[in-house]
Amino acid sequence: MQRKLVVAILGKLHTERELINADKTQIYRLAKLASTDEATFRAVCDHVNFFVTFNDRQTLNTTYANHTLENWMELDREMIIALGFKRIRQISDPEVMSRAIREVQSFERAYPDGQRFCSYLQRLYFRGGYQWISTHKTVFDHHTYLNCGYDIQTLGKPGALIRNLLDEVFVEKNAWERFESLGKREREVLALVARGYTSKELSELLFLSEHTVRTHRKNILAKLEITSNAELVRFAQAFELI
């Protein structure tokens, strides 16, 4: 009965395409359900294959965790709540965590009323190794965030490709610091080059000389410490510029 209830409320969540495309819809549906029928919300959340939490907007401490997060962390929800945000810090890749916190802080400043949707990556240690988690957040009320997070490995072959890309760019190449060194115009040029624009096309589009465009490209390659367009495209993909 509960399984049918999950499908009726959230729809099918188990195909790769639906898992990738449905994140925003699902978190808003869950938020609406939580505000109208808490018992059903909890029943639904304990039958989905992604984590669902409520977190305090000030401390980021967990105030509710579903069964999936219990399994991932090998702790019951009472212990997850008691340990608070410090436990997430303990099992997080520090560099990825720092960027995630900056994303949340920026989101909080820009959209305090919660009428928006924030997405970011986490890299958490459980099941004997680091796992990439695609996390999605919205403001539930004045004091609380609602969060959903997918283990990228559950996305099948696309998930494996994404994980390999993230490991190569973020872990092996320590990309966060390099990417942060790019200026606003350089990030704009990076995104367009990765989409296949030539220097001449960029010159016309951005109202820059071709010499200036070539200089930007040279500086981007130097700052990212890469030597080919293929590597440049991987960086752009990893940072969701394309």
C-alpha positions as CSV (number, residue, x, y, z in Angstrom):
1,M,0.0,0.0,0.0
2,Q,2.8,2.4,0.9
3,R,4.7,1.6,-2.3
4,K,1.6,2.5,-4.3
5,L,1.3,5.7,-2.3
6,V,4.8,6.7,-3.2
7,V,4.2,6.2,-6.9
8,A,0.9,8.0,-6.8
9,I,2.4,11.1,-5.1
10,L,5.9,11.3,-6.6
11,G,5.4,9.4,-9.8
12,K,8.1,6.9,-11.0
13,L,11.5,7.9,-9.9
14,H,13.6,5.0,-10.9
15,T,14.5,5.6,-14.6
16,E,17.7,7.5,-15.3
17,R,16.0,10.2,-17.4
18,E,13.4,10.8,-14.7
19,L,15.9,10.9,-11.9
20,I,18.0,13.5,-13.8
21,N,15.1,15.7,-14.9
22,A,12.6,15.5,-12.0
23,D,14.7,16.9,-9.1
24,K,13.0,20.4,-9.0
25,T,9.5,19.0,-9.3
26,Q,10.0,16.4,-6.6
27,I,11.4,18.8,-4.0
28,Y,8.5,21.2,-4.5
29,R,6.0,18.3,-4.3
30,L,7.6,17.1,-1.1
31,A,7.6,20.6,0.4
32,K,3.9,20.9,-0.4
33,L,3.1,17.4,1.0
34,A,5.1,18.1,4.2
35,S,3.1,21.3,4.8
36,T,-0.2,19.6,4.4
37,D,0.2,16.0,5.5
38,E,3.2,15.3,7.6
39,A,2.4,11.6,8.2
40,T,2.1,10.8,4.5
41,F,5.3,12.9,3.8
42,R,7.3,10.7,6.3
43,A,5.8,7.5,4.8
44,V,6.7,8.6,1.3
45,C,10.2,9.7,2.2
46,D,11.1,6.3,3.8
47,H,10.4,4.6,0.4
48,V,12.4,6.8,-2.0
49,N,16.0,6.0,-3.0
50,F,17.4,9.5,-2.3
51,F,17.9,11.2,1.0
52,V,15.5,13.8,2.4
53,T,16.2,16.1,5.3
54,F,15.1,19.2,7.0
55,N,17.9,21.5,8.2
56,D,18.0,24.6,10.4
57,R,18.7,27.6,8.2
58,Q,21.1,29.1,10.7
59,T,23.1,26.1,12.0
60,L,22.4,23.7,9.1
61,N,21.8,21.0,11.8
62,T,19.5,18.2,10.6
63,T,16.1,18.2,12.2
64,Y,14.6,15.3,10.2
65,A,16.3,12.5,8.1
66,N,14.7,9.8,6.1
67,H,15.5,6.0,6.0
68,T,17.9,6.4,3.0
69,L,20.2,8.7,4.9
70,E,20.1,6.4,7.8
71,N,21.3,3.6,5.6
72,W,24.0,5.7,3.9
73,M,25.4,6.9,7.2
74,E,24.8,3.7,9.1
75,L,23.2,5.7,11.9
76,D,19.7,5.9,13.1
77,R,17.9,9.3,12.6
78,E,18.0,10.2,16.2
79,M,21.8,9.9,16.2
80,I,22.0,11.9,12.9
81,I,20.0,14.7,14.5
82,A,22.0,14.6,17.7
83,L,25.4,14.8,15.9
84,G,24.2,17.7,13.8
85,F,26.1,19.4,11.0
86,K,29.4,18.5,12.5
87,R,28.9,14.9,11.4
88,I,28.4,16.0,7.8
89,R,31.6,18.0,8.0
90,Q,33.5,15.0,9.3
91,I,32.5,12.8,6.3
92,S,32.8,15.6,3.7
93,D,35.6,16.3,1.3
94,P,36.7,19.7,2.8
95,E,37.2,21.5,-0.4
96,V,33.9,20.4,-1.9
97,M,32.1,21.2,1.4
98,S,33.5,24.7,1.4
99,R,32.2,25.4,-2.0
100,A,28.8,23.9,-1.1
101,I,28.5,26.2,1.9
102,R,29.3,29.2,-0.3
103,E,26.6,28.1,-2.7
104,V,24.1,27.9,0.2
105,Q,25.1,31.3,1.6
106,S,24.8,32.9,-1.8
107,F,21.4,31.3,-2.3
108,E,20.2,32.5,1.2
109,R,21.2,36.1,0.4
110,A,19.7,36.1,-3.1
111,Y,16.4,34.3,-2.3
112,P,15.5,34.6,1.4
113,D,11.8,34.0,0.6
114,G,12.6,30.5,-0.7
115,Q,10.9,30.9,-4.1
116,R,13.9,29.4,-5.8
117,F,15.8,26.2,-6.0
118,C,19.5,25.7,-5.1
119,S,21.6,22.8,-6.4
120,Y,25.2,21.8,-5.6
121,L,27.5,18.9,-5.2
122,Q,28.6,17.1,-2.1
123,R,31.3,14.5,-1.7
124,L,30.6,12.4,1.3
125,Y,32.4,9.4,2.8
126,F,30.2,6.4,3.3
127,R,30.1,2.7,2.3
128,G,33.8,2.6,2.4
129,G,34.6,5.5,0.1
130,Y,33.8,8.9,-1.1
131,Q,30.5,9.3,-3.0
132,W,29.3,12.2,-5.2
133,I,25.9,13.4,-4.1
134,S,23.8,15.8,-6.2
135,T,22.0,17.9,-3.6
136,H,18.9,20.2,-4.1
137,K,17.6,22.7,-1.6
138,T,14.7,25.0,-1.1
139,V,13.4,27.1,1.8
140,F,10.6,25.3,3.5
141,D,9.7,28.0,6.1
142,H,11.4,30.9,7.9
143,H,13.6,28.5,9.9
144,T,14.0,25.4,7.8
145,Y,15.5,24.1,4.5
146,L,14.1,21.0,2.7
147,N,16.9,19.0,1.0
148,C,17.0,16.1,-1.4
149,G,20.2,14.3,-2.4
150,Y,20.9,11.6,-5.0
151,D,23.9,9.3,-5.0
152,I,25.1,9.8,-8.5
153,Q,25.9,6.1,-8.7
154,T,22.1,5.3,-8.7
155,L,21.9,6.9,-12.1
156,G,23.3,3.9,-13.8
157,K,25.7,4.4,-16.8
158,P,25.1,8.2,-17.0
159,G,25.9,8.3,-13.3
160,A,29.1,6.4,-13.7
161,L,30.2,8.8,-16.5
162,I,29.4,11.8,-14.3
163,R,31.3,10.3,-11.4
164,N,34.4,9.7,-13.5
165,L,34.2,13.2,-14.8
166,L,33.9,14.7,-11.3
167,D,36.7,12.5,-9.9
168,E,39.0,13.5,-12.8
169,V,38.4,17.2,-12.7
170,F,37.8,17.9,-9.0
171,V,39.9,15.2,-7.2
172,E,42.8,14.4,-9.5
173,K,43.2,18.0,-10.7
174,N,42.1,19.9,-7.6
175,A,39.9,22.1,-9.8
176,W,38.1,24.2,-7.3
177,E,40.9,26.6,-6.6
178,R,41.8,26.9,-10.3
179,F,38.3,27.5,-11.4
180,E,37.9,30.2,-8.7
181,S,40.9,32.0,-10.2
182,L,39.0,32.7,-13.4
183,G,37.4,36.2,-13.8
184,K,33.8,36.7,-14.9
185,R,34.8,37.4,-18.5
186,E,37.1,34.4,-18.6
187,R,34.3,32.1,-17.3
188,E,32.0,33.5,-20.0
189,V,34.7,32.8,-22.7
190,L,35.3,29.3,-21.2
191,A,31.6,28.4,-21.6
192,L,31.4,29.7,-25.2
193,V,34.6,28.0,-26.3
194,A,33.4,24.7,-24.8
195,R,30.2,25.1,-26.9
196,G,32.4,25.3,-30.0
197,Y,32.5,29.0,-30.7
198,T,35.6,30.1,-32.7
199,S,37.7,33.1,-31.8
200,K,36.2,35.1,-34.6
201,E,32.6,34.2,-33.5
202,L,33.5,35.1,-29.9
203,S,34.9,38.4,-31.1
204,E,31.7,39.3,-32.8
205,L,29.4,38.0,-30.0
206,L,31.3,39.7,-27.1
207,F,32.3,42.9,-29.0
208,L,36.0,42.1,-28.4
209,S,39.0,42.0,-30.8
210,E,40.2,38.6,-31.9
211,H,43.5,39.3,-30.2
212,T,41.7,39.9,-26.8
213,V,39.7,36.7,-27.3
214,R,42.9,34.7,-28.0
215,T,44.5,36.3,-24.9
216,H,41.5,35.2,-22.7
217,R,41.7,31.7,-24.1
218,K,45.5,31.6,-23.4
219,N,44.9,32.8,-19.8
220,I,42.1,30.3,-19.2
221,L,44.3,27.4,-20.2
222,A,47.2,28.7,-18.1
223,K,45.0,29.2,-15.0
224,L,43.3,25.8,-15.3
225,E,46.7,24.2,-16.1
226,I,45.3,22.4,-19.1
227,T,46.6,22.1,-22.7
228,S,43.7,21.0,-24.9
229,N,40.2,21.9,-25.8
230,A,39.0,18.5,-24.7
231,E,40.2,19.2,-21.1
232,L,38.6,22.6,-21.4
233,V,35.3,21.1,-22.3
234,R,35.5,18.7,-19.3
235,F,36.0,21.6,-16.9
236,A,33.0,23.4,-18.4
237,Q,30.9,20.3,-18.1
238,A,32.0,19.7,-14.5
239,F,31.1,23.3,-13.5
240,E,27.8,23.2,-15.3
241,L,28.8,25.9,-17.7
242,I,27.4,23.8,-20.6
